[in-house]
């Protein structure tokens, strides 16, 4: 958990919403309030949520102050989890799964499940291939963030950093030379064509994330059960036409302006 704060809804402070920032891309709402509107879409996500007089909806930017830092955060998706609500703040790019592991170590080293927000790709000037990756982190005043920042700046592939908005930091890394051909395959959507070494590198990076690893193995092996699991109504004829079982990267989503 990064931190939490409470917003009181009445002068007596008997009604309140607690905002818990579980990680850089998710806030959980709990507390004592009245649910006035809970409007679901066809995917069982919430389009609009009204707790007492507070409105939450997709695309809305909310201001939350946690540990003396004011975050302006855009809501991407709202989900209900039992009697709590989850505000999802980022859709991570495909490079966060298939390129970030090229930097070595594992997901814990990069605080993937806590402070890491997203990743983006770039080409060095005059080069055609993608050769750099940018990692975005949610900054805090806590010691674990300070230690993480110091550690990442000592990474052998670290280049430089930029402020990214008011509360995020952008760290730029060179992609290791030996993995640039693998990143080219990623850009082409040729996941099954990754070298054995690179597939193992990605799987080792996410060691401990059992469901993700199972899905990655199906993607690497072009196992069409992956598509069946995702699209159970897809007919066999359409399934036969599928080559790679994971969708090709949209490079417009992966680009960043700094």
ZIHU-V629084 format. One record per residue. OMEGA is omega in degrees with one decimal (none if undefined). NEAR is the number of other ideal C-beta (glycine too) atoms within 10 Angstrom. D_LAST is the distance of its C-alpha to the last C-alpha in Angstrom with 2 decimals. Layout:
BEGIN
OMEGA_NEAR_D_LAST, OMEGA_NEAR_D_LAST
END
This chain:
BEGIN
177.8_9_28.71, -179.6_21_26.03, -180.0_18_28.23, 177.5_16_30.09, -179.0_13_31.24, 173.9_13_34.07, -178.9_17_34.27, -173.8_13_37.91, 177.5_19_39.19, -177.2_11_42.47, -178.0_7_43.97, 179.9_7_46.14, 177.4_10_43.12, 178.7_9_44.95, -173.3_16_42.27, 170.0_15_38.70, 174.9_19_35.53, 176.8_15_34.02, 177.8_21_30.31, 176.8_19_29.80, -176.5_24_26.29, 175.0_15_27.46, -172.8_17_24.08, -174.8_25_20.38, 179.0_21_20.85, 171.9_16_24.43, 177.9_23_26.51, 177.3_17_30.28, 174.5_21_32.47, 177.3_17_36.07, -178.5_17_38.75, -174.9_15_41.63, 175.2_19_41.04, 177.4_10_42.44, -177.6_12_40.70, 177.1_12_41.28, 177.5_13_39.18, -171.9_14_37.99, -176.3_11_37.09, 172.1_14_36.37, -175.0_12_35.05, 178.6_5_36.63, 179.2_7_34.48, 169.2_8_35.83, -177.0_15_32.55, 177.1_21_32.84, -179.7_14_31.66, 179.5_15_32.83, 177.6_23_34.09, 178.3_16_36.01, -167.9_21_37.20, 178.8_17_39.65, -178.2_9_37.83, -177.6_14_34.24, 174.5_13_32.44, 178.0_19_29.81, -178.5_14_28.53, 179.9_17_25.87, -178.9_8_22.74, 173.5_14_23.71, 179.9_9_21.54, 178.0_16_23.68, -178.5_8_23.60, 178.1_17_24.96, -179.1_12_25.72, 179.6_18_26.28, 176.2_14_27.20, 174.3_8_26.38, 178.0_16_22.77, -179.8_10_22.13, 169.8_25_19.97, -168.0_11_19.05, -178.8_21_19.23, -179.5_12_19.49, 176.9_18_22.56, -177.3_14_22.35, 174.5_17_25.94, 178.9_23_29.01, 175.0_16_31.67, 178.2_16_35.07, -174.1_10_36.24, -178.0_6_39.88, 178.5_7_40.05, 179.9_13_36.37, 179.9_20_33.23, 174.4_18_29.91, 179.0_25_26.68, -166.7_15_24.13, -176.4_21_20.55, 166.5_18_18.56, -176.5_11_19.46, 178.8_15_18.22, 179.0_22_17.13, 179.5_21_19.66, 178.9_24_17.62, 177.7_22_18.24, -168.5_21_21.88, -179.3_23_22.08, -179.1_27_19.37, 178.5_25_18.76, 178.7_23_22.50, -178.5_23_22.11, 176.8_23_20.93, -179.8_16_24.48, 179.1_13_26.25, -174.7_13_26.44, 178.9_19_24.83, 179.3_12_26.41, -177.6_14_24.81, -178.6_25_21.31, -173.8_21_22.59, -175.5_21_21.96, -179.5_14_24.41, -171.7_21_23.56, -179.6_22_20.17, -179.0_22_17.97, -174.9_19_16.13, 176.7_24_14.54, 179.9_25_13.04, -176.1_22_10.90, 177.9_23_11.61, 173.9_18_10.51, 173.1_12_12.87, -179.0_13_13.31, 178.4_5_14.09, 177.3_5_17.65, -179.4_11_18.03, -174.0_8_19.02, 174.0_12_18.84, -175.3_20_16.10, 179.8_18_15.98, 175.3_18_13.07, 178.5_23_12.49, 177.1_22_10.04, 179.8_26_12.26, 179.0_23_11.75, 174.6_24_14.65, -176.5_25_16.50, 175.7_20_17.42, 177.1_23_21.09, -176.8_11_23.62, -178.6_14_25.78, -177.5_8_26.86, 175.9_12_25.77, -179.8_19_22.08, 179.3_12_22.54, 178.0_11_24.37, -178.8_20_21.84, 179.0_17_19.00, -178.7_9_21.39, -176.8_14_22.46, 178.9_20_19.13, 176.4_12_18.22, 179.3_7_21.56, -176.8_17_20.90, -179.1_9_21.82, 178.4_16_18.70, 179.9_16_16.23, 179.7_13_13.90, -177.5_10_11.77, -178.9_17_9.97, 166.7_13_7.62, -176.3_11_9.01, -171.1_20_8.02, -176.2_13_10.54, -171.0_10_13.87, -179.8_17_15.08, 177.0_16_12.62, -177.6_19_11.22, 179.9_20_8.89, -177.2_21_10.90, 180.0_18_10.49, 168.0_21_13.88, 173.1_17_15.78, 179.5_22_17.93, -174.4_16_21.54, -175.1_9_23.11, -178.7_11_25.99, 179.3_21_23.96, 175.1_15_21.92, 178.3_13_24.93, 178.1_23_24.90, 175.2_23_21.29, 176.4_15_22.43, 177.3_16_25.24, 179.7_25_22.92, 179.6_18_20.99, -178.2_12_24.51, -177.3_15_25.64, -174.7_14_28.35, -178.5_24_28.41, -178.0_16_32.10, 174.6_15_31.62, 175.8_21_29.66, 178.3_13_31.73, -179.6_8_33.96, -177.3_10_32.14, 176.5_21_28.73, 179.0_18_30.40, 179.0_13_32.02, 179.9_18_28.79, -179.2_22_27.19, 178.5_16_30.44, 179.4_14_30.78, -176.7_23_27.29, 179.5_19_28.33, -177.5_11_31.87, 177.6_10_33.37, -168.4_15_31.66, -177.7_9_34.79, 178.9_8_33.96, -179.8_14_30.61, 177.8_16_32.38, 178.6_12_35.17, 179.6_19_32.81, 178.5_21_30.92, 177.5_13_34.33, 178.5_17_35.29, -179.2_20_32.10, -176.8_20_32.65, -177.9_14_36.32, -179.7_16_35.86, -174.8_16_38.13, 172.7_15_38.70, 177.7_11_39.77, 179.5_19_36.07, 178.3_17_36.04, 178.8_14_39.44, -176.2_12_38.22, -178.1_11_35.30, -174.3_12_37.27, -178.4_7_40.94, -179.1_6_42.19, -177.4_13_40.95, -175.3_8_44.07, -179.3_8_45.04, 178.0_7_44.78, -179.1_11_41.13, -179.6_14_40.52, -178.3_8_42.09, -177.3_6_39.62, 174.2_13_36.66, 173.9_8_35.35, -174.4_14_32.40, 178.4_22_32.79, -173.9_20_29.12, -179.7_9_27.00, -179.0_13_24.66, 171.9_19_20.93, -173.4_10_19.09, 176.4_13_16.14, 177.6_6_14.60, -174.1_14_14.53, -177.6_22_12.99, 178.8_13_9.92, 176.1_17_6.45, -179.8_5_3.81, none_12_0.00
END
